[in-house]
Structure formats: structure tokens, C-alpha cells
Amino acid sequence: MNDTMRSALERFVATAARANAVAIAEAKLLSGGAIQENWLVRAEISGGPHAGVLDAVVRTDSPSGVAVSHGRAQEFALLKAAFGAGVTVPEPLWLCEDREVIGRPFFVMRRIAGTAAGHVLVKDERLGGDRAKLAERLGAELARIHSIRPPRADLGFMPTHDESPALHSVVRFRAYLDAHHTPHPALEWGLRWLERHAPARGDYALVHGDFRTGNYMVDEHGLTGVLDWEFAHWGDPMEDIGWFCARCWRFGAVAREAGGIGARDDFYRGYESVSGKPLDREQARYWEVMAHMNWAVIAIQQAERHVSGEETSLLLALTGHIVPELEYEILTMTEN
């Protein structure tokens, strides 16, 4: 973080926190960031209700992002809604939409401890505590997210749709693939299967949109927070169930069907304990197929950002190479 950005953040936090002065003692850019940048900061606040040392994360846009992802102001609103619903998330503190401050919108949230890296979590049994309890806890957290229902004035930026959420997704993915310069016959097959087997519109709720291992943090005791809300939308709650359990998000631990960290039954039990309703297992399988389709389309979009010259990135380039694996899984799941 350069001196200009540091000074601008100090002035912003001082005003937002109603402090006499703020000094950023440490600032570190966290790894990742294909869609956003995250800065870990330690601020020393003098005076006001937040006086003392504040460990926080400043979250802002990366140089370019996925078109369907929310901006930081919208993500801040989602984080506040989730926090209010009792979901374990980092406490959202302050939002800045004035681009004159650091050049991009950003928000400040309280730092949470732990590890989020999916490839580490599925292998290191010391993290997350009891894995059965972790899977159950994650199911319960997801049910709390789904307790948020439209209409919500604070979430009015998210459109609602009258048609089946499944068919709405099929139409969106087909439109993208039809306009893309490279054909993907296996994905076209999968889209037709998803169209023919689409469930009717049922429950309609806030869907996290990327609820998976890698997007929550744990320490040695258990869950510390659910992260990354930039794909949240109104939709079918089963979408999140399928995404979490999809093989592509198990990070190689395919036998542990709940996110590579536990048993599906434990995850389902936690969800049902909060939602008060049984989960439809057949619909869960449908939404797992949809998860692979969704990730395949996103992977194509990510690779296109690199190939087109929009953003030179090895990470984006490599993401495109997972598409054949996703196509194979879709064909395997839809062979009957």
C-alpha cells in the first residue's frame, strides 16, 4: 500500500469512526484477488467509540472482474443483511463509494481469524475442529442465509424473476455460450438436460451464490466466518446446496461429499435443523449438475479475460483448463 492510499484510508476511517486520529500501522495485500483485492490492515484509532487497535480488512475491486459479480457497495449491503440474520460473517463497518478517496469503491470489515484455502482445509484435519460438527454448522449457516427473503429495500439492487430459477439460469448460460466464439458441445448437452429436468419455482430466498469450501474461514476449533458474497442473488435455495456438495468443490477429497470436509448427511442435518424442512435429495443432484455448468461458464469467462488481453494473469489462464474436467462430470451425471 503506497503512502497516498494509506493517508487516504486514515482520513476516511477517522471520519467514519468519529475518531480524533487514525494511524495505519500495518497493511498487507492478501493473496488471490481475481475479482477483488483484500488488504489486511491494523489501525490505531485515537478517540471515539472505536478507540484502540482495529484489525480489519479493506475490500475493493480488482483491476477487472466478472461481469455478474456485485460491486463493493452491494456486497456491503449483503454482508449487513447476513450479519443481521445471525450468519457468522465478518462485521461490516464502513462503506466508501467516493472514488476520489482511493480511486475505487471499498468497504472496511472487521478481520476474522482462520484459514480459508480449500486445498489446505480438506487435507489438514487439525483445522475446523470436529469435521462432522463443522459440516453440520455450515448447513445451519446456509439455512440462516436462506431465511432472508424478498422483498428487501436494502437489497433492492437484486432483481427478482417470475420464472423458475433453474430455467432462468439455463437461459443465461445458453445466451453466453451462443455468443461465444468457441463451441462447447458437452455444455450444450448439459444445458438441454438441465432444461428438460428443471424443477418448478418453489422457495425463493437469498442465495449466497458461492457457498463452498474456500469461501469460509476456520480455525482449529471450527467455523469463524462465511466470506465472498459477490455472487449473491434471489433464487432457489437448493442452488447453494448443490454448489457446496458438487464434486468440483471437494478439492480432490471426493469421498467427503459435503465440500470435501464431511458427510453429506451431516451437512443436510445442520440445514434441516434450522430451516425446519427436509431437503429434497433429487433436487440436490440436479443443482449439482447446475453447479458444474455454472463453474464451467465462469471458467470460460475467466480465461477469456486473459486470452483477450484484458488482463494478463496466469491464474485466469489456468482456470480455463478446468473446463474439460467439468464437461466430463456433466456428461457423467447426465448419462441417464
C-alpha positions in Angstrom: 0.0 0.0 0.0 1.6 3.3 -1.1 1.7 6.4 1.1 -1.1 8.1 -0.8 -3.6 5.3 -0.3 -2.5 4.8 3.3 -3.2 8.5 4.1 -6.5 8.5 2.3 -7.7 5.5 4.3 -6.5 7.0 7.5 -8.6 10.1 6.8 -11.6 8.1 5.8 -11.6 5.8 8.8 -11.1 8.7 11.2 -14.2 10.3 9.8 -16.3 7.1 9.7 -15.2 6.1 13.2 -15.7 9.6 14.6 -12.1 9.4 15.9 -9.6 12.1 16.6 -6.9 10.4 14.6 -6.1 7.1 12.8 -2.7 5.6 12.0 -2.4 2.5 9.9 0.4 0.6 11.5 0.4 -2.4 9.1 -1.1 -3.0 5.6 -0.7 -6.2 3.6 -2.3 -7.3 0.3 -3.8 -10.7 0.8 -3.3 -13.4 -1.9 -5.9 -14.2 -4.5 -8.0 -11.4 -5.9 -9.2 -12.4 -9.4 -12.3 -10.4 -8.7 -11.4 -8.2 -5.8 -8.5 -7.0 -3.7 -8.3 -7.5 0.1 -6.0 -5.5 2.2 -5.3 -6.7 5.8 -4.8 -3.5 7.9 -4.1 -2.8 11.6 -5.2 0.7 12.5 -4.6 2.6 15.7 -7.6 4.7 16.5 -7.4 7.6 18.9 -10.7 8.8 20.4 -14.3 8.0 19.6 -16.3 4.8 20.0 -13.8 2.6 18.2 -10.7 3.8 20.1 -7.9 1.2 20.3 -6.4 -1.2 17.8 -8.6 -2.3 14.9 -7.7 -5.3 12.9 -9.7 -5.0 9.7 -9.9 -6.0 6.0 -10.3 -3.3 3.3 -12.1 -4.9 0.4 -12.0 -3.2 -3.0 -12.3 -4.0 -6.7 -9.5 -5.7 -8.7 -8.5 -4.0 -11.9 -11.2 -6.1 -13.7 -13.8 -8.5 -12.6 -16.5 -10.9 -13.6 -19.5 -9.1 -15.1 -22.1 -10.8 -13.0 -20.4 -10.1 -9.6 -21.6 -7.4 -7.3 -19.8 -4.2 -6.6 -18.5 -3.4 -3.2 -21.4 -1.3 -2.1 -23.8 -4.1 -3.0 -21.6 -6.7 -1.2 -21.5 -4.5 1.9 -25.4 -4.4 1.9 -25.4 -8.2 1.6 -22.9 -8.6 4.4 -25.0 -6.3 6.7 -28.2 -8.3 5.9 -26.4 -11.6 6.7 -24.9 -10.2 9.9 -28.4 -9.1 10.9 -29.8 -12.6 10.2 -27.3 -14.2 12.6 -25.0 -15.6 9.9 -21.4 -15.9 11.1 -19.7 -13.2 8.9 -17.1 -10.5 9.4 -18.8 -7.5 10.9 -19.3 -4.9 8.2 -18.1 -1.5 9.5 -17.9 1.3 6.9 -18.6 1.7 3.2 -16.9 4.3 0.9 -18.4 4.9 -2.6 -16.4 8.0 -3.3 -13.9 7.1 -5.9 -11.9 10.2 -5.0 -10.6 8.5 -1.8 -8.5 5.7 -3.3 -9.8 5.5 -6.9 -12.3 2.7 -6.3 -15.2 1.9 -4.0 -14.3 -0.1 -1.0 -15.6 -1.1 2.4 -14.0 -2.0 5.8 -15.0 -5.1 7.7 -13.6 -6.5 10.9 -10.9 -9.1 10.5 -11.7 -12.7 11.4 -9.0 -15.3 12.2 -8.5 -18.5 10.5 -7.7 -20.2 7.2 -9.9 -20.3 4.1 -7.7 -22.1 1.5 -9.8 -25.1 0.3 -6.9 -27.3 -0.8 -5.5 -26.9 2.8 -8.7 -27.4 4.7 -9.6 -30.8 3.0 -6.1 -32.2 3.9 -5.3 -30.7 7.3 -7.5 -32.4 9.9 -6.3 -30.0 12.6 -8.4 -27.3 11.0 -12.1 -26.9 11.5 -12.4 -28.9 14.7 -14.7 -31.9 14.6 -15.5 -32.4 10.9 -19.0 -33.8 11.4 -19.8 -30.7 13.6 -18.2 -28.4 11.0 -20.4 -29.9 8.2 -23.5 -29.6 10.4 -22.6 -26.0 11.3 -22.1 -25.0 7.7 -25.5 -26.4 6.9 -27.1 -24.4 9.7 -25.3 -21.2 8.5 -26.7 -21.7 5.0 -30.2 -22.1 6.3 -29.9 -18.8 8.1 -28.8 -17.2 4.8 -31.9 -18.6 3.2 -34.1 -17.2 5.9 -33.6 -13.8 4.2 -36.4 -13.4 1.7 -37.6 -10.7 -0.7 -38.8 -8.0 -0.8 -36.0 -6.2 1.0 -35.5 -2.5 0.4 -31.8 -2.8 1.4 -31.3 -5.5 -1.2 -33.4 -3.8 -3.9 -30.4 -3.9 -6.4 -31.0 -7.6 -6.9 -33.7 -8.4 -9.5 -36.5 -10.9 -8.9 -37.8 -13.2 -11.6 -41.2 -14.9 -12.0 -39.9 -17.9 -13.9 -38.2 -21.0 -12.4 -34.7 -20.0 -11.1 -33.3 -23.2 -12.8 -34.7 -22.2 -16.2 -33.6 -18.6 -15.7 -30.0 -19.9 -15.3 -30.3 -22.1 -18.3 -31.3 -19.2 -20.5 -28.5 -17.1 -19.2 -25.8 -19.7 -19.8 -27.1 -20.6 -23.2 -27.1 -16.9 -24.2 -23.4 -16.7 -23.2 -22.4 -19.9 -25.0 -24.3 -19.0 -28.1 -22.4 -15.7 -28.4 -19.0 -17.2 -27.5 -16.5 -17.8 -30.4 -15.7 -21.4 -29.4 -18.4 -24.1 -29.3 -18.8 -26.4 -26.3 -21.0 -29.3 -27.3 -20.8 -31.1 -23.9 -22.0 -28.0 -22.2 -24.8 -27.7 -24.8 -25.8 -31.2 -23.9 -25.8 -30.4 -20.2 -27.9 -27.3 -20.8 -30.5 -29.4 -22.6 -30.6 -31.9 -19.7 -30.9 -29.1 -17.2 -33.8 -27.6 -19.3 -35.7 -30.9 -19.5 -35.3 -31.7 -15.8 -35.7 -28.2 -14.4 -37.7 -28.0 -11.1 -40.7 -25.7 -10.9 -40.3 -22.4 -9.0 -40.6 -23.1 -5.3 -38.9 -21.5 -2.3 -37.4 -18.1 -3.2 -34.7 -16.7 -1.0 -31.3 -15.1 -0.8 -28.8 -17.5 -2.4 -25.1 -16.9 -1.5 -24.0 -18.0 -5.0 -20.6 -19.2 -4.0 -21.1 -21.1 -0.7 -18.2 -23.6 -0.8 -15.0 -24.7 0.8 -12.6 -21.9 0.2 -15.1 -19.2 0.9 -15.4 -19.7 4.6 -12.8 -19.5 7.3 -12.0 -21.9 10.1 -9.5 -22.1 12.9 -8.6 -25.2 14.9 -11.9 -25.1 16.7 -14.4 -24.6 13.9 -16.0 -22.0 11.7 -15.0 -18.4 12.1 -16.9 -16.7 9.2 -18.6 -17.0 5.8 -16.9 -15.0 3.1 -17.3 -13.7 -0.5 -20.8 -12.5 -1.2 -20.2 -11.0 -4.7 -22.4 -13.6 -6.5 -25.4 -13.5 -4.1 -28.9 -13.2 -5.7 -32.5 -14.2 -5.2 -33.2 -17.7 -6.3 -33.8 -21.3 -5.3 -32.1 -22.3 -2.0 -31.2 -25.6 -3.5 -28.7 -23.9 -5.7 -26.4 -23.3 -2.7 -26.8 -26.9 -1.5 -25.8 -28.3 -4.9 -22.8 -25.9 -5.2 -21.5 -26.8 -1.8 -21.7 -30.6 -2.5 -20.6 -30.6 -6.1 -17.6 -32.7 -6.9 -15.7 -29.8 -8.4 -15.6 -28.1 -5.0 -14.2 -31.0 -3.0 -10.6 -30.2 -3.8 -9.8 -33.8 -4.5 -11.4 -35.2 -1.4 -14.2 -36.7 -3.5 -15.4 -39.2 -0.8 -16.3 -36.4 1.5 -19.3 -35.2 -0.4 -20.0 -32.1 1.7 -17.4 -29.7 0.4 -14.6 -32.2 0.8 -14.7 -31.8 4.5 -17.5 -34.1 5.7 -20.5 -36.3 5.1 -23.5 -35.1 3.1 -25.9 -36.3 5.8 -24.2 -34.1 8.5 -24.4 -31.0 6.2 -28.1 -31.8 5.4 -28.9 -32.4 9.1 -27.5 -29.0 10.1 -29.5 -27.3 7.4 -32.7 -29.0 8.3 -32.3 -28.2 12.0 -32.5 -24.5 11.2 -34.8 -24.5 8.2 -37.3 -26.9 9.8 -37.9 -28.6 6.4 -36.5 -31.8 4.9 -34.2 -31.4 1.9 -35.2 -32.8 -1.5 -32.3 -35.2 -2.3 -33.2 -35.5 -6.0 -33.2 -31.7 -6.4 -29.8 -31.6 -4.7 -28.4 -33.8 -7.5 -30.0 -31.6 -10.2 -28.4 -28.5 -8.7 -25.0 -30.3 -8.5 -25.2 -30.6 -12.3 -26.1 -27.0 -12.5 -23.1 -26.2 -10.3 -20.7 -27.8 -12.7 -22.4 -25.9 -15.6 -22.1 -22.6 -13.7 -18.5 -23.1 -12.9 -17.7 -24.1 -16.5 -19.2 -20.9 -17.8 -17.3 -18.8 -15.2 -14.1 -20.6 -16.1 -14.6 -19.8 -19.7 -15.2 -16.1 -18.8 -12.1 -16.0 -16.6 -9.9 -17.5 -19.3 -11.3 -15.1 -21.9 -10.2 -12.1 -19.8 -6.6 -13.4 -20.2 -6.8 -14.6 -23.8 -8.4 -11.3 -25.0 -5.6 -9.3 -23.4 -7.9 -7.6 -21.0 -5.9 -8.8 -18.0 -2.7 -10.8 -18.2 -2.9 -13.4 -15.5 -1.5 -16.9 -15.1 -4.4 -17.7 -12.7 -7.0 -16.7 -15.2 -5.3 -18.6 -18.0 -5.1 -21.8 -15.9 -8.7 -21.5 -14.9 -9.7 -22.2 -18.5 -8.0 -25.6 -18.4 -10.5 -27.0 -15.9 -13.4 -26.8 -18.4 -12.9 -30.3 -19.9 -13.0 -31.8 -16.4 -16.3 -30.0 -15.7 -17.7 -31.1 -19.1 -16.8 -34.7 -18.2 -18.5 -34.5 -14.9 -21.6 -33.1 -16.5 -21.7 -35.9 -19.1 -21.2 -38.5 -16.4 -24.0 -37.1 -14.2 -26.5 -36.8 -17.1 -25.9 -40.1 -18.9 -29.3 -41.5 -17.9 
